[in-house]
Amino acid sequence: EKLRLKNVPVPFKKRGKIKYEVKDYINFFLSYHSHSYVFFKYGIMSLHYKIVEIFNKIFDVPQEYYHTEILKKDYDEEYTYGWLLFERLLEEFHKVGNKNNITITVFNLPAKTHVDKKLFEHRLWIYGTSKDDYDLWKPSKLLKQYSNKNNITFADILPSLLSEKNPEKYYYNFDEHLNARGHELVAEAIYKELFRIKTFKNENVYPTA
């Protein structure tokens, strides 16, 4: 009953006022006043994150990244609640779609960690966890399950990316976002996936393991 919703989405967790550190204010200042900094800052940020990862591994203070947490076979209470909330939100989307004659479509657009094997294994090395604790297809399976339950169209981009020889090349080197080539590939994959779903709506394309 604590998941009862009205007609608007609710925040997963109430968060307090954002607290910025000194480095954040320096970043804001230089981003606004220095063109040279803007040009180099993503390389600086990438170096910073690598140093933090090494530091965390050495001093045994890893904090798992949510891009790998969502792949865990066994969720903690927070993720379990999050998926229940997502299911309730899909119910609301379905109601709004039906009421306004709108077709709702859910897409699974995977993060770079989900398609880049080396990056995924590097993250697990940092956290000291095992591949046996993760299921790459779990988000896809849950999204498909909840979408089907609410008669919502679901399109998964993960199979298209994994079918590429080097899927990591469609993402930027310094973060998890798609680059220009990635957006082109995803646009084409979305088109093909929607056509496939229209033709073979209930086909199961996911491994059962």
C-alpha positions as CSV (number, residue, x, y, z in Angstrom):
1,E,0.0,0.0,0.0
2,K,2.9,2.3,0.5
3,L,3.4,2.3,-3.3
4,R,-0.1,3.8,-3.9
5,L,0.2,6.5,-6.5
6,K,-2.1,9.3,-7.6
7,N,-2.0,10.8,-11.1
8,V,1.6,12.0,-10.9
9,P,5.0,10.2,-10.5
10,V,6.5,10.4,-7.0
11,P,10.1,10.7,-6.2
12,F,11.8,7.4,-5.2
13,K,13.6,9.0,-2.3
14,K,13.3,12.4,-0.8
15,R,16.6,14.1,-1.2
16,G,17.9,17.1,0.7
17,K,19.5,20.2,-0.6
18,I,22.4,19.4,-3.0
19,K,25.8,20.0,-1.3
20,Y,28.6,21.1,-3.6
21,E,32.3,20.6,-2.8
22,V,35.1,23.1,-3.5
23,K,36.0,21.1,-6.7
24,D,32.5,21.6,-8.0
25,Y,32.6,25.4,-7.6
26,I,36.0,25.4,-9.4
27,N,34.5,23.3,-12.2
28,F,31.5,25.7,-12.5
29,F,33.8,28.8,-12.6
30,L,36.2,27.4,-15.1
31,S,33.4,26.0,-17.3
32,Y,31.9,29.4,-17.6
33,H,35.1,31.5,-17.9
34,S,37.7,29.3,-19.7
35,H,37.3,27.8,-23.2
36,S,40.5,25.9,-22.8
37,Y,39.2,24.2,-19.7
38,V,36.0,23.2,-21.5
39,F,38.1,21.7,-24.2
40,F,40.2,19.6,-21.8
41,K,37.8,19.0,-18.9
42,Y,36.4,15.6,-20.0
43,G,39.9,14.2,-20.2
44,I,40.6,15.7,-16.8
45,M,37.4,14.2,-15.4
46,S,38.2,10.8,-16.9
47,L,41.7,10.8,-15.3
48,H,40.1,11.9,-12.0
49,Y,37.6,9.0,-12.0
50,K,40.4,6.5,-12.8
51,I,42.5,7.8,-9.8
52,V,39.4,7.5,-7.6
53,E,38.8,3.9,-8.7
54,I,42.4,3.0,-8.0
55,F,42.3,4.7,-4.6
56,N,39.1,2.9,-3.6
57,K,40.6,-0.4,-4.6
58,I,43.8,0.1,-2.6
59,F,42.0,1.3,0.5
60,D,39.1,-1.1,0.2
61,V,36.3,1.5,0.0
62,P,34.5,0.6,-3.2
63,Q,31.0,2.0,-3.8
64,E,29.3,0.1,-6.5
65,Y,28.1,2.0,-9.6
66,Y,24.4,1.8,-10.3
67,H,25.1,0.6,-13.9
68,T,26.3,-2.7,-12.5
69,E,24.0,-2.8,-9.4
70,I,21.0,-3.0,-11.7
71,L,22.4,-6.2,-13.2
72,K,22.6,-8.1,-9.9
73,K,20.7,-11.4,-9.8
74,D,19.7,-10.6,-6.2
75,Y,18.5,-7.0,-5.5
76,D,18.7,-5.3,-2.2
77,E,15.6,-3.7,-0.6
78,E,16.2,-0.4,-2.4
79,Y,16.3,-1.9,-5.9
80,T,13.4,-4.2,-5.2
81,Y,11.3,-1.2,-4.1
82,G,12.5,0.7,-7.2
83,W,11.2,-1.9,-9.6
84,L,7.9,-2.2,-7.7
85,L,7.5,1.6,-8.1
86,F,8.4,1.4,-11.7
87,E,5.7,-1.2,-12.3
88,R,3.1,1.0,-10.6
89,L,4.2,3.9,-12.8
90,L,3.8,1.8,-15.9
91,E,0.2,1.1,-14.8
92,E,-0.4,4.9,-14.7
93,F,1.2,5.3,-18.1
94,H,-1.1,2.6,-19.5
95,K,-4.2,4.4,-18.1
96,V,-3.1,7.8,-19.4
97,G,-2.3,6.2,-22.8
98,N,-5.7,4.5,-23.1
99,K,-7.5,7.6,-22.0
100,N,-5.9,9.8,-24.6
101,N,-5.5,7.2,-27.4
102,I,-1.7,7.2,-27.1
103,T,0.6,4.2,-27.7
104,I,3.1,3.9,-24.9
105,T,6.5,2.3,-25.8
106,V,9.2,1.4,-23.3
107,F,12.8,1.2,-24.6
108,N,15.8,-0.4,-22.9
109,L,18.8,1.6,-23.9
110,P,21.8,-0.1,-22.2
111,A,24.7,1.8,-20.6
112,K,28.2,1.3,-21.9
113,T,29.0,-1.0,-18.9
114,H,26.4,-3.4,-20.3
115,V,28.0,-3.8,-23.7
116,D,31.7,-3.3,-23.0
117,K,33.0,-6.5,-21.5
118,K,36.4,-5.0,-20.5
119,L,34.7,-2.1,-18.7
120,F,32.3,-4.4,-16.9
121,E,35.0,-6.7,-15.7
122,H,37.1,-3.7,-14.6
123,R,34.2,-2.4,-12.5
124,L,33.8,-5.8,-10.9
125,W,37.6,-5.9,-10.1
126,I,37.2,-2.5,-8.4
127,Y,34.2,-3.8,-6.3
128,G,35.7,-7.2,-5.6
129,T,32.6,-9.0,-6.9
130,S,32.0,-12.0,-9.2
131,K,30.4,-12.2,-12.6
132,D,28.3,-15.1,-11.2
133,D,26.4,-12.5,-9.2
134,Y,25.2,-10.6,-12.3
135,D,22.7,-11.2,-15.1
136,L,23.2,-8.9,-18.1
137,W,19.7,-9.6,-19.3
138,K,17.9,-9.0,-16.0
139,P,16.8,-5.4,-16.7
140,S,15.6,-6.5,-20.2
141,K,13.6,-9.4,-18.7
142,L,12.0,-7.2,-16.0
143,L,11.2,-4.4,-18.4
144,K,9.5,-6.8,-20.9
145,Q,7.6,-8.6,-18.0
146,Y,6.2,-5.3,-16.6
147,S,5.5,-3.9,-20.0
148,N,3.6,-7.0,-21.2
149,K,1.6,-7.1,-17.9
150,N,0.4,-3.6,-18.7
151,N,-0.1,-4.1,-22.4
152,I,2.7,-1.6,-23.2
153,T,5.0,-2.1,-26.2
154,F,8.6,-2.9,-25.2
155,A,11.6,-2.5,-27.5
156,D,15.1,-3.6,-26.4
157,I,18.2,-2.1,-28.0
158,L,20.6,-4.4,-26.1
159,P,20.6,-7.3,-28.6
160,S,21.4,-4.9,-31.5
161,L,24.4,-3.4,-29.7
162,L,25.7,-6.8,-28.6
163,S,25.5,-8.0,-32.2
164,E,28.1,-5.4,-33.1
165,K,31.8,-6.5,-33.2
166,N,32.9,-3.6,-31.0
167,P,29.8,-2.1,-29.4
168,E,31.9,0.1,-27.1
169,K,32.9,2.2,-30.1
170,Y,29.4,3.7,-30.1
171,Y,30.0,5.3,-26.7
172,Y,32.3,8.1,-25.7
173,N,35.6,7.2,-24.1
174,F,35.2,9.5,-21.1
175,D,31.6,8.5,-20.0
176,E,28.7,6.2,-20.5
177,H,26.8,8.3,-23.1
178,L,26.3,7.4,-26.8
179,N,28.4,9.3,-29.3
180,A,27.1,10.4,-32.8
181,R,27.6,7.0,-34.3
182,G,25.8,5.4,-31.3
183,H,22.8,7.7,-31.8
184,E,22.6,6.7,-35.5
185,L,22.8,3.0,-34.6
186,V,20.2,3.3,-31.9
187,A,17.8,5.2,-34.1
188,E,18.1,2.4,-36.7
189,A,17.7,-0.3,-34.1
190,I,14.6,1.4,-32.6
191,Y,13.0,1.5,-36.1
192,K,13.8,-2.1,-36.8
193,E,12.7,-3.2,-33.3
194,L,9.3,-1.4,-33.6
195,F,8.7,-3.0,-37.0
196,R,9.7,-6.5,-35.5
197,I,7.4,-6.0,-32.5
198,K,4.5,-5.0,-34.8
199,T,5.0,-8.2,-36.8
200,F,6.1,-10.7,-34.0
201,K,4.7,-9.1,-30.9
202,N,5.2,-11.9,-28.3
203,E,8.5,-13.3,-29.5
204,N,10.9,-14.2,-26.7
205,V,14.4,-13.1,-27.5
206,Y,16.1,-13.4,-24.2
207,P,18.3,-16.2,-22.7
208,T,16.5,-18.2,-20.0
209,A,19.7,-18.7,-17.9
